[in-house]
Amino acid sequence: MRPKFSIIIPLYNKAPYVRKALESVVSQMYKDWECIIVDDGSTDSSADICEDFVKALTPLLVHSIRLIHQPNSGVSAARNNGVAASTGEYMCFLDADDWWKPTFLEEMDKIISSY
């Protein structure tokens, strides 16, 4: 079934921050989403942190998060590859050094429904 939201996270050398970004995704009150992390050739442990995070998730959430690897091509290419791999009705972009409040997607859904 097609998720309502595809969350695209471009990732390049954000090891100190990416776990908090991922925690903010899985803590969303609104659960109809997929998350695509596009590792843009990170040279630090960013991709390993993401892989370990996903492995520790419950089986239901494991299937909602994918990690794609690409050679370093820049943030725009990472976002575009994330969009190309997504299946959601709406795209949301979250930087790997940022995070959302648990109600972010719920609020976006309400706004979309209102307009």
PAZAPA-4460 file (N, C-alpha, C; in steps of 0.05 Angstrom, whole numbers, plus 32768, in hexadecimal, padded with zeros to 4 digits):
% residues 115
    n_x    n_y    n_z   ca_x   ca_y   ca_z    c_x    c_y    c_z   seq   type   mol
   8011   7FE8   8000   8000   8000   8000   8012   8019   8000     1      M     A
   800A   802C   7FF1   8019   8045   7FEE   8017   8057   8007     2      R     A
   802E   805F   8012   802D   8070   802A   8024   808D   8022     3      P     A
   8019   809B   8035   8012   80B7   8030   802A   80C8   802D     4      K     A
   803E   80C4   803E   8056   80D5   803D   806F   80C5   8038     5      F     A
   8080   80CF   8027   809C   80C5   8024   80AE   80DA   8030     6      S     A
   80BE   80D1   8044   80D1   80E3   8051   80EC   80DD   8045     7      I     A
   80F8   80F2   8039   8111   80EF   802C   8127   80FD   803D     8      I     A
   813B   80ED   8045   8151   80F8   8055   816B   80F6   8046     9      I     A
   8176   810C   803A   8190   810B   802F   81A5   810A   8045    10      P     A
   81B9   80F9   8042   81CC   80F4   8057   81E9   80F7   804D    11      L     A
   81F7   8109   805A   8214   810B   8054   8223   8114   806D    12      Y     A
   8232   8102   8079   8243   8108   8090   8234   8117   80A7    13      N     A
   821E   810B   80B0   820E   8116   80C5   820C   8103   80DD    14      K     A
   8222   80F4   80E2   8222   80E0   80F7   8218   80EB   8112    15      A     A
   8220   8103   811B   8217   810C   8135   81F9   8112   8137    16      P     A
   81EB   8114   8120   81D0   811E   8120   81BB   810A   8115    17      Y     A
   81C3   80F8   8104   81AF   80E9   80F5   819E   80D7   8106    18      V     A
   81A8   80CD   811C   8197   80BD   812E   817F   80CD   8138    19      R     A
   8184   80E5   8140   816E   80F6   814A   8159   80FB   8134    20      K     A
   8162   80FF   811B   8150   8103   8105   813F   80EA   8101    21      A     A
   814B   80D2   8102   813C   80B9   80FE   8129   80B4   8115    22      L     A
   8132   80BA   812D   8120   80B8   8144   8107   80C9   8141    23      E     A
   810B   80E1   8136   80F4   80F3   8132   80E1   80E8   811D    24      S     A
   80EB   80D9   810A   80D9   80CD   80F6   80C9   80B6   8102    25      V     A
   80D6   80A4   8110   80C8   808D   811B   80B6   8094   8132    26      V     A
   80B9   80AB   813E   80A8   80B4   8154   8090   80C4   814A    27      S     A
   808C   80C6   8130   8075   80D4   8126   805A   80C7   812F    28      Q     A
   8048   80D8   8137   802D   80CE   813E   801E   80C3   8126    29      M     A
   8022   80D0   810F   8017   80C7   80F6   8029   80B1   80EA    30      Y     A
   801E   809A   80E4   802E   8083   80DE   802E   807B   80C0    31      K     A
   8020   8089   80AF   801F   8081   8093   8035   808E   8083    32      D     A
   804D   8083   8085   8065   808F   8079   8079   8079   8071    33      W     A
   808B   8081   8060   80A4   8072   805A   80BA   8086   805D    34      E     A
   80D2   807C   8063   80E9   808E   8066   8100   8083   8054    35      C     A
   810A   8094   8043   8120   808C   8032   8138   809E   8039    36      I     A
   814D   8091   8042   8166   809F   8049   8179   809B   8031    37      I     A
   8183   80B0   8026   8196   80AE   8010   81B1   80B6   8019    38      V     A
   81C2   80A2   801D   81DE   80A8   8026   81EE   80B1   800D    39      D     A
   81F7   80C9   800E   8205   80D6   7FF8   8223   80D2   7FFA    40      D     A
   822C   80B9   7FFE   8248   80B3   8000   8255   80BD   8019    41      G     A
   8247   80BB   8030   8253   80C4   8049   826E   80B6   804F    42      S     A
   8280   80C6   805A   829A   80BB   8062   829D   80B7   8080    43      T     A
   8288   80BD   808F   8287   80B8   80AB   8275   80A0   80B1    44      D     A
   826C   809D   80C9   825C   8086   80D0   823E   808A   80CD    45      S     A
   8236   809E   80BE   8219   80A5   80BA   8209   808D   80B1    46      S     A
   8211   8080   809B   8202   806A   8090   8201   8052   80A4    47      A     A
   8217   804D   80B2   8217   8037   80C6   8203   803D   80DC    48      D     A
   8201   8056   80E5   81EE   805E   80F9   81D2   8058   80F0    49      I     A
   81CC   8060   80D7   81B2   805B   80CC   81AC   803D   80CA    50      C     A
   81BE   802D   80C1   81BA   8010   80BF   81B5   8004   80DA    51      E     A
   81C5   800C   80EE   81C1   8002   8109   81A6   800A   8114    52      D     A
   819E   8023   810F   8184   802D   8118   816D   801C   810D    53      F     A
   816E   8017   80F3   8159   8008   80E5   8158   7FEB   80F0    54      V     A
   816F   7FDF   80F4   8170   7FC3   80FD   8163   7FC1   8119    55      K     A
   8164   7FD6   8129   8159   7FD5   8144   813B   7FDA   8145    56      A     A
   812F   7FE1   812E   8113   7FE8   812E   8101   7FCE   812F    57      L     A
   80E8   7FD2   8136   80D5   7FBD   8135   80D1   7FB5   8117    58      T     A
   80C8   7F9C   8112   80C5   7F93   80F6   80B2   7FA5   80E6    59      P     A
   809E   7FB0   80F3   808B   7FC2   80E5   8099   7FDB   80DA    60      L     A
   80AB   7FE6   80EA   80B9   7FFF   80E2   80D0   7FF9   80CF    61      L     A
   80DD   7FE2   80D2   80F4   7FDC   80C1   80ED   7FDF   80A4    62      V     A
   80D5   7FD6   809D   80CD   7FD7   8081   80C5   7FF3   8077    63      H     A
   80C3   8006   8089   80BC   8021   8083   80D4   8033   807D    64      S     A
   80EC   8029   8083   8104   8039   807F   8118   802B   806D    65      I     A
   8121   8039   8058   8135   802E   8046   814D   8041   8045    66      R     A
   8164   8034   8041   817D   8043   803E   8188   803D   8023    67      L     A
   818D   8053   8014   8198   8051   7FF9   81B4   805D   7FFA    68      I     A
   81C6   8051   7FEC   81E2   805C   7FEB   81E7   8066   7FCE    69      H     A
   81F4   807D   7FCD   81FD   8087   7FB3   8218   8094   7FB6    70      Q     A
   8228   8095   7FA1   8241   80A4   7FA2   823B   80C1   7FA8    71      P     A
   824E   80CF   7FB4   8249   80EB   7FBB   8242   80FB   7FA2    72      N     A
   822A   8106   7FA2   821F   8115   7F8B   8212   812E   7F93    73      S     A
   8210   8134   7FAD   8204   814C   7FB6   81E8   8148   7FC0    74      G     A
   81DF   815B   7FD0   81C5   8158   7FDD   81AD   8158   7FCA    75      V     A
   81AF   8167   7FB4   8199   8167   7FA0   8196   814B   7F93    76      S     A
   81AC   813F   7F8C   81AB   8124   7F80   81A0   8110   7F95    77      A     A
   81A8   8113   7FAE   819E   8101   7FC3   8180   8104   7FC6    78      A     A
   8176   811D   7FC7   8159   8121   7FC9   814B   8116   7FB1    79      R     A
   8156   811B   7F99   8149   8111   7F80   8148   80F2   7F80    80      N     A
   815D   80E5   7F88   815E   80C8   7F8A   814A   80BD   7F9E    81      N     A
   8147   80CC   7FB4   8133   80C4   7FC8   8117   80C6   7FBE    82      G     A
   8112   80DC   7FAF   80F7   80DF   7FA3   80F2   80C8   7F8F    83      V     A
   8106   80C2   7F7F   8103   80AD   7F6A   80FD   8092   7F77    84      A     A
   8108   808D   7F8F   8104   8074   7F9D   80EA   8073   7FAE    85      A     A
   80DD   808A   7FB1   80C6   808C   7FC3   80AD   8082   7FB6    86      S     A
   809A   807B   7FC7   8080   8072   7FBD   8069   8082   7FC9    87      T     A
   806F   8095   7FDA   805A   80A4   7FE9   804B   80B8   7FD7    88      G     A
   8034   80C0   7FE1   8024   80D4   7FD4   8030   80F0   7FD6    89      E     A
   803C   80F5   7FED   8048   810F   7FF2   8065   810B   7FFB    90      Y     A
   8076   811E   7FF3   8093   811D   7FFB   8098   8130   8012    91      M     A
   80A7   8127   8025   80B1   8139   803B   80CF   8136   803C    92      C     A
   80DD   814C   803F   80FA   814C   8040   8103   8153   805C    93      F     A
   8114   8142   8067   811F   8147   8081   813E   8145   807F    94      L     A
   814B   8159   8087   8169   8158   8087   8172   8146   809D    95      D     A
   8189   813A   809A   8193   8126   80AD   819C   8133   80C7    96      A     A
   819F   814D   80C8   81A6   815B   80E0   818F   816C   80EB    97      D     A
   8177   8163   80E5   815F   8171   80EE   814C   815C   80F9    98      D     A
   8136   8164   8105   8122   8151   8110   8107   815F   8111    99      W     A
   80F3   814E   8113   80D7   8157   8115   80CB   8151   8130   100      W     A
   80B8   8162   8138   80A7   815B   814F   8096   8143   8148   101      K     A
   808D   8134   815B   807D   811C   8156   8063   8120   8147   102      P     A
   8059   8139   8146   8040   813F   8139   8044   814B   811D   103      T     A
   805C   814C   8112   8061   8159   80F9   8050   814E   80E2   104      F     A
   8052   8134   80DD   8043   8128   80C7   8025   8129   80CC   105      L     A
   801C   8127   80E4   8000   8129   80EB   7FF6   8145   80E3   106      E     A
   8005   8159   80EA   7FFE   8175   80E3   7FFE   8179   80C4   107      E     A
   8011   816D   80B7   8012   8170   8099   7FFA   8162   808D   108      M     A
   7FF2   814B   8097   7FDA   813D   808D   7FC1   814E   8091   109      D     A
   7FBE   815B   80A8   7FA7   816C   80AD   7FA7   8184   8099   110      K     A
   7FBE   818F   8095   7FBF   81A6   8082   7FB7   819D   8066   111      I     A
   7FC2   8186   805D   7FBC   817C   8043   7F9E   8177   8040   112      I     A
   7F92   816B   8055   7F76   8164   8055   7F64   817D   8054   113      S     A
   7F6E   8193   8061   7F5F   81AC   8062   7F5F   81BB   8048   114      S     A
   7F73   81B6   8037   7F75   81C6   801F   7F75   81B4   8007   115      Y     A
***
